[in-house]
């Protein structure tokens, strides 16, 4: 079972335990379900405050998405290389100059948003983004992809046959699972035959990323038309006449997609984001728990090693060690949100130790001999044997702690392989000689410190 799956299962179990909470009525639409998923994630009591702080930007985005769903908005992001005419195309769709355009390389330096029109009962907003190949590249490219993740539809703008960098960027955008419309801008530079050939090539390049019907030619700022006027005296005068933008087909296609799929697109976007953030929270929660477990096991290793080394009474030190193992396992249960009773902890340790005894009987024999030697010498051999015996106790705690951790991570289960294979894998993964050497040095250093 993955970390994300087990975490979500524990969330469901947590809510199931509280019988005083009446189940909420089932959501009635995709938008309702998406909103419910976002609110559940936003209000989840199992997410620690430190993790909320770390992921503050993502939780703020949840708030923004909830507002967006409540206002029934659709966001359309305009993507493309520098100077392919993204801003000009956005302006042509809007019908007025809302986005800055210019001849300078990369006029747009940050994402800008403008309300466009309505389709399917939703308010459409256009988002102009920086060029994905800006010279100071990575931060702006990252911004562009982040905007795509909170957009419901993407217009990918090109002005000719696609470059490899454009094809790579399109493939990345396709992974965000957003519908993509490919706009061949500046088509006025080509003849009709050239335009048709380009559209065919673009459809070939984008198979699997863009539906063939969504590859459309347009011209946001067609070149001025040269007009010859003849005056009353028969003299010819040349002038330039501005041509209107040629975006009617693109606009119709975008509006058709939004009319047909608008609410579904918005809900899908929100649901995908909620799913990704849930997985991210689960991963970070698992990482945090592993970090805490590592520190916890280390503390118990040291405590057990010192306790065993200092105890002069034969076998009694082993009983103290068992008590520390039980405390460790119960503490790990709390860390992983799966509390163990003393009985459960005892059964778990018995299972682990049974497998360890079968694998490493010789080590435990040395441990018992060292304990007996320590008592027989009335404590005179403590310095000689304490380090070795304490190191063995340290190592045993590592094994018990790691095995218990694996059991808890799997949701109180040994999985299909069973405890024998799990314990074998853990023993094989740990460098015994290195651990024993380091443990002995640490324990002896502590014993030699003046009290």
Secondary structure as the mmCIF struct_conf table of DSSP 4:
data_model
#
loop_
_struct_conf.conf_type_id
_struct_conf.id
_struct_conf.beg_label_comp_id
_struct_conf.beg_label_asym_id
_struct_conf.beg_label_seq_id
_struct_conf.end_label_comp_id
_struct_conf.end_label_asym_id
_struct_conf.end_label_seq_id
HELX_RH_AL_P HELX_RH_AL_P1 UNK A 3 UNK A 17
TURN_TY1_P TURN_TY1_P1 UNK A 19 UNK A 20
BEND BEND1 UNK A 21 UNK A 21
HELX_LH_PP_P HELX_LH_PP_P1 UNK A 22 UNK A 27
BEND BEND2 UNK A 29 UNK A 29
HELX_RH_AL_P HELX_RH_AL_P2 UNK A 30 UNK A 43
TURN_TY1_P TURN_TY1_P2 UNK A 45 UNK A 46
BEND BEND3 UNK A 47 UNK A 47
HELX_RH_AL_P HELX_RH_AL_P3 UNK A 49 UNK A 54
TURN_TY1_P TURN_TY1_P3 UNK A 55 UNK A 55
HELX_RH_AL_P HELX_RH_AL_P4 UNK A 56 UNK A 70
TURN_TY1_P TURN_TY1_P4 UNK A 71 UNK A 72
STRN STRN1 UNK A 73 UNK A 80
BEND BEND4 UNK A 81 UNK A 81
TURN_TY1_P TURN_TY1_P5 UNK A 82 UNK A 83
BEND BEND5 UNK A 84 UNK A 85
HELX_RH_AL_P HELX_RH_AL_P5 UNK A 86 UNK A 94
TURN_TY1_P TURN_TY1_P6 UNK A 95 UNK A 95
BEND BEND6 UNK A 96 UNK A 96
BEND BEND7 UNK A 99 UNK A 99
BEND BEND8 UNK A 103 UNK A 104
TURN_TY1_P TURN_TY1_P7 UNK A 105 UNK A 106
BEND BEND9 UNK A 110 UNK A 110
STRN STRN2 UNK A 112 UNK A 119
TURN_TY1_P TURN_TY1_P8 UNK A 120 UNK A 121
STRN STRN3 UNK A 122 UNK A 128
TURN_TY1_P TURN_TY1_P9 UNK A 132 UNK A 133
TURN_TY1_P TURN_TY1_P10 UNK A 135 UNK A 137
HELX_RH_AL_P HELX_RH_AL_P6 UNK A 138 UNK A 149
TURN_TY1_P TURN_TY1_P11 UNK A 150 UNK A 150
BEND BEND10 UNK A 152 UNK A 152
STRN STRN4 UNK A 153 UNK A 158
BEND BEND11 UNK A 159 UNK A 161
HELX_LH_PP_P HELX_LH_PP_P2 UNK A 162 UNK A 163
HELX_RH_AL_P HELX_RH_AL_P7 UNK A 164 UNK A 174
TURN_TY1_P TURN_TY1_P12 UNK A 175 UNK A 177
STRN STRN5 UNK A 179 UNK A 184
HELX_RH_3T_P HELX_RH_3T_P1 UNK A 187 UNK A 189
BEND BEND12 UNK A 190 UNK A 190
HELX_RH_AL_P HELX_RH_AL_P8 UNK A 192 UNK A 205
TURN_TY1_P TURN_TY1_P13 UNK A 206 UNK A 209
BEND BEND13 UNK A 210 UNK A 210
HELX_RH_3T_P HELX_RH_3T_P2 UNK A 212 UNK A 214
STRN STRN6 UNK A 215 UNK A 217
STRN STRN7 UNK A 219 UNK A 219
BEND BEND14 UNK A 220 UNK A 221
HELX_LH_PP_P HELX_LH_PP_P3 UNK A 222 UNK A 224
STRN STRN8 UNK A 225 UNK A 230
TURN_TY1_P TURN_TY1_P14 UNK A 232 UNK A 233
BEND BEND15 UNK A 234 UNK A 234
STRN STRN9 UNK A 236 UNK A 241
STRN STRN10 UNK A 246 UNK A 246
HELX_RH_AL_P HELX_RH_AL_P9 UNK A 248 UNK A 310
BEND BEND16 UNK A 313 UNK A 313
TURN_TY1_P TURN_TY1_P15 UNK A 314 UNK A 315
HELX_RH_AL_P HELX_RH_AL_P10 UNK A 316 UNK A 335
TURN_TY1_P TURN_TY1_P16 UNK A 336 UNK A 337
HELX_RH_AL_P HELX_RH_AL_P11 UNK A 342 UNK A 376
TURN_TY1_P TURN_TY1_P17 UNK A 377 UNK A 381
HELX_RH_AL_P HELX_RH_AL_P12 UNK A 382 UNK A 409
TURN_TY1_P TURN_TY1_P18 UNK A 410 UNK A 411
BEND BEND17 UNK A 412 UNK A 412
TURN_TY1_P TURN_TY1_P19 UNK A 415 UNK A 417
HELX_RH_AL_P HELX_RH_AL_P13 UNK A 418 UNK A 429
BEND BEND18 UNK A 430 UNK A 430
HELX_RH_AL_P HELX_RH_AL_P14 UNK A 432 UNK A 448
BEND BEND19 UNK A 449 UNK A 449
#
